[in-house]
Amino acid sequence: MRSRLRSTRHSNMFHQILQYIKFLLKSTNQHGVHSPFVYHLITKCFYDKTGYEAYKDIVNYKQALLKNTSTIEVTDLGAGSQVMKQRERRISTMAKNAGSTIKKAKLLHRLTAYFKPKTVLELGTSLGIATHSISLGNPNSTITTIEGCPNISEFSKKNFEKHQLKNITSINGDFKDEIIKIKSKSFDFIFFDGNHQKEATLSYFETLLNTVNNNSVWIFDDIYWSKDMTEAWEAIKKHPKTTVTIDTYFWGFVFFRKEQVKEHFSIRV
């Protein structure tokens, strides 16, 4: 069992390195981007160098987790961690290996401040670093975040309350079961950061298409996590309802704007 896990981990790492080299060769910045929508997003959001006041809160939120030495029993419903396999995990270790990086958290803040989504869905709360950043980006939004592990869900829910984040609703459950209950709603912004498996990712994509409006923004985390996850990303790009897609290597952005020509961009962030 251990040798199989090690082999899978090595295979995924090789895939990620190879795909990163390919990404570097084909990716660009704002120069040469002829879509006004994408050009504006890159220059006014992706490359925004403003030192927002909320960044201090984002850093402090993560720092507190990195200093938290308490342990929690974890139930992995998805692909799990490529680093941590034990059930009993230290919060500080999880924050270091599995939580959003400060760079990604700041970008999420900028994205939600830029798009100002009224309704947000997150698949995979984890320790709430991303959720916290989204909440600060647009305090007027209504955020629904789903986490498969009951103990992590409860921990993050209490953390949100401690930080007085009143626009977040935490749900504990299996993604496929929970999204069926909410697929009749409309979401302006969805962050897919949970089950990194091809079949599951494509299933969530198809189910949640019912929630799309013309301005919806979808972000898929770890599109190069594994060969299967990359295949899922390629299928999403080709879907007839998808118009603009942006590959930043660590995230894949999907837009459904009917006025846009179907086009794919690879942008270094």
C-alpha positions in Angstrom: 0.0 0.0 0.0 2.8 2.4 1.0 4.8 1.7 -2.2 1.7 2.3 -4.3 1.1 5.7 -2.6 4.8 6.6 -3.0 4.6 5.6 -6.7 1.5 7.7 -7.2 3.1 10.7 -5.4 6.2 10.4 -7.6 4.1 10.1 -10.7 2.1 13.2 -9.8 5.2 15.2 -9.0 6.8 14.3 -12.3 3.5 15.3 -14.1 3.4 18.7 -12.2 7.1 19.5 -13.1 6.6 18.6 -16.8 3.4 20.6 -17.0 5.0 23.6 -15.3 7.8 23.6 -17.9 5.2 23.5 -20.7 3.2 26.3 -19.0 6.3 28.5 -18.8 7.0 28.0 -22.5 3.5 29.0 -23.6 2.3 31.5 -20.9 2.5 35.3 -21.2 1.5 38.5 -19.3 -0.9 41.2 -20.4 1.0 41.9 -23.6 -0.5 40.3 -26.6 -3.9 39.8 -24.9 -6.5 41.3 -27.2 -9.6 40.6 -25.1 -10.5 43.8 -23.2 -12.2 41.7 -20.5 -9.1 39.5 -19.9 -6.6 42.4 -20.3 -8.5 44.5 -17.7 -8.6 41.5 -15.3 -4.9 40.9 -15.6 -3.8 44.5 -15.3 -6.4 45.7 -12.6 -6.6 42.5 -10.5 -3.9 39.9 -11.2 -1.1 42.4 -11.3 -2.5 44.9 -8.8 0.4 45.8 -6.4 -1.7 47.8 -3.9 -1.0 46.9 -0.3 -4.5 46.5 0.9 -5.3 46.8 4.6 -7.0 43.4 4.6 -3.7 41.7 3.7 -2.6 42.2 7.4 -5.7 40.2 8.5 -5.0 37.5 5.9 -1.4 37.1 7.1 -2.4 37.1 10.8 -5.1 34.5 10.1 -2.6 32.1 8.6 0.1 32.9 11.1 -2.3 32.0 13.9 -2.9 28.6 12.2 0.8 28.0 11.7 1.3 28.5 15.5 -1.6 26.2 16.5 -0.1 23.0 17.8 -3.4 21.3 18.6 -4.3 18.1 16.6 -7.4 17.1 14.8 -8.7 13.8 13.4 -9.1 14.1 9.7 -11.5 12.2 7.3 -10.4 12.5 3.7 -13.3 12.1 1.3 -11.4 13.2 -1.8 -8.0 12.6 -3.3 -6.5 13.5 0.1 -3.1 15.1 0.8 0.0 14.2 -1.1 2.0 15.1 1.9 0.0 14.0 5.0 -1.4 10.5 5.2 -2.0 10.1 9.0 -5.5 10.6 10.4 -4.4 12.6 13.4 -2.9 15.9 12.1 -1.5 19.0 13.7 -3.3 22.2 12.7 0.1 24.0 12.1 1.2 21.2 9.7 -2.1 21.3 7.8 -1.8 25.1 7.5 1.8 24.7 6.1 1.1 21.9 3.7 -2.6 22.0 2.7 -3.8 25.5 3.4 -3.8 28.3 0.8 -0.6 30.2 0.4 -0.5 33.9 1.4 0.0 34.7 -2.3 -3.1 32.8 -3.3 -5.1 34.2 -0.4 -4.2 37.7 -1.4 -5.2 37.0 -5.0 -8.6 35.6 -3.9 -9.1 38.8 -1.9 -8.4 40.9 -5.0 -10.6 38.7 -7.2 -13.6 39.1 -4.9 -13.0 42.8 -4.5 -12.8 43.1 -8.3 -15.8 41.0 -9.3 -17.9 41.8 -6.2 -19.9 38.5 -6.3 -23.1 38.6 -4.4 -23.2 34.8 -4.0 -20.1 32.6 -3.4 -19.7 28.8 -3.2 -16.5 27.1 -2.0 -16.0 23.3 -2.3 -13.4 22.5 0.3 -13.3 24.8 3.4 -10.1 23.2 4.8 -8.8 25.6 7.6 -10.7 28.5 6.1 -7.7 30.6 4.8 -9.3 31.0 1.3 -12.8 31.5 2.8 -11.5 34.2 5.1 -9.8 36.0 2.1 -13.0 35.8 0.0 -15.0 37.2 2.9 -12.7 40.2 3.3 -12.6 40.8 -0.4 -16.4 41.4 -0.5 -18.0 41.6 3.0 -21.4 42.1 1.3 -21.3 38.7 -0.4 -23.1 35.6 0.9 -20.6 32.7 1.2 -21.5 29.0 1.3 -18.5 26.8 2.1 -18.7 23.0 2.1 -16.2 20.7 3.9 -16.2 16.9 3.9 -14.4 16.3 7.2 -16.7 17.0 10.2 -13.8 18.0 12.6 -12.2 20.4 10.1 -15.6 21.9 9.3 -16.4 22.5 13.0 -12.9 23.9 13.6 -13.2 26.4 10.7 -16.7 27.4 11.6 -15.6 28.3 15.2 -12.6 30.2 13.7 -15.0 32.3 11.4 -17.1 33.1 14.4 -14.0 34.1 16.4 -13.0 36.5 13.6 -16.6 37.8 13.4 -17.1 36.8 9.7 -20.8 36.9 9.6 -21.3 36.3 5.8 -20.2 32.6 5.8 -22.4 29.6 6.1 -20.4 26.4 6.8 -21.8 23.0 5.6 -20.3 19.6 6.5 -21.0 16.9 4.0 -20.0 15.1 0.9 -19.8 17.6 -2.0 -21.9 15.5 -4.5 -24.7 15.3 -1.9 -24.6 18.9 -0.8 -24.4 20.5 -4.3 -27.5 18.7 -5.4 -29.4 20.5 -2.6 -28.2 23.9 -3.9 -28.0 23.4 -7.7 -31.2 25.5 -8.1 -29.5 28.6 -6.8 -27.4 31.0 -8.7 -23.7 31.6 -7.8 -21.6 34.4 -9.1 -18.3 32.9 -7.9 -17.3 29.3 -7.2 -14.0 28.1 -5.9 -13.4 24.4 -6.4 -10.7 23.4 -3.9 -11.6 19.9 -2.7 -11.7 16.6 -4.4 -8.9 16.6 -6.9 -10.1 13.7 -9.0 -11.2 13.7 -12.6 -14.5 12.0 -12.3 -15.6 13.9 -9.2 -14.4 17.3 -10.7 -16.4 16.8 -13.9 -19.4 15.6 -12.0 -19.4 18.8 -9.8 -18.9 20.9 -13.0 -21.9 19.4 -14.8 -24.1 19.6 -11.7 -23.3 23.2 -10.9 -23.7 24.4 -14.5 -27.4 25.0 -13.4 -26.2 27.7 -11.1 -24.3 29.7 -13.8 -25.2 33.3 -14.8 -23.5 35.3 -17.5 -21.0 36.9 -15.0 -20.2 33.7 -13.1 -16.5 33.2 -12.2 -15.3 29.6 -11.5 -11.9 28.8 -10.2 -10.4 25.2 -10.2 -7.5 24.7 -7.8 -4.6 22.4 -8.7 -5.4 21.7 -12.3 -2.0 20.0 -12.7 -2.4 18.0 -9.5 -2.3 14.7 -11.5 -2.7 13.5 -15.1 -6.4 12.8 -14.4 -7.0 16.3 -12.9 -5.4 17.9 -16.0 -7.6 15.7 -18.2 -10.6 17.1 -16.3 -9.4 20.7 -16.9 -9.0 20.0 -20.6 -12.6 18.6 -20.8 -13.9 21.7 -18.9 -12.1 24.0 -21.4 -13.8 22.3 -24.3 -17.3 22.3 -22.8 -19.8 24.1 -25.1 -21.0 26.4 -22.2 -17.4 27.5 -21.4 -16.2 30.6 -23.3 -13.1 32.2 -21.8 -10.6 30.1 -19.7 -7.4 31.3 -18.1 -4.6 28.9 -17.0 -2.4 30.4 -14.3 -0.8 26.9 -13.6 -2.0 26.7 -10.0 -5.6 27.8 -10.9 -7.8 27.4 -13.9 -10.4 30.2 -14.4 -13.6 29.6 -16.3 -16.1 32.2 -17.6 -19.4 31.8 -19.3 -19.9 35.2 -20.9 -22.0 34.7 -24.0 -20.6 37.9 -25.6 -17.1 36.5 -25.5 -15.5 34.5 -28.3 -14.3 31.1 -27.0 -10.6 31.6 -26.2 -8.0 30.2 -23.9 -5.2 32.1 -22.1 -2.1 31.0 -20.2 -1.1 33.8 -17.9 1.8 34.1 -15.4 0.7 35.5 -12.1 
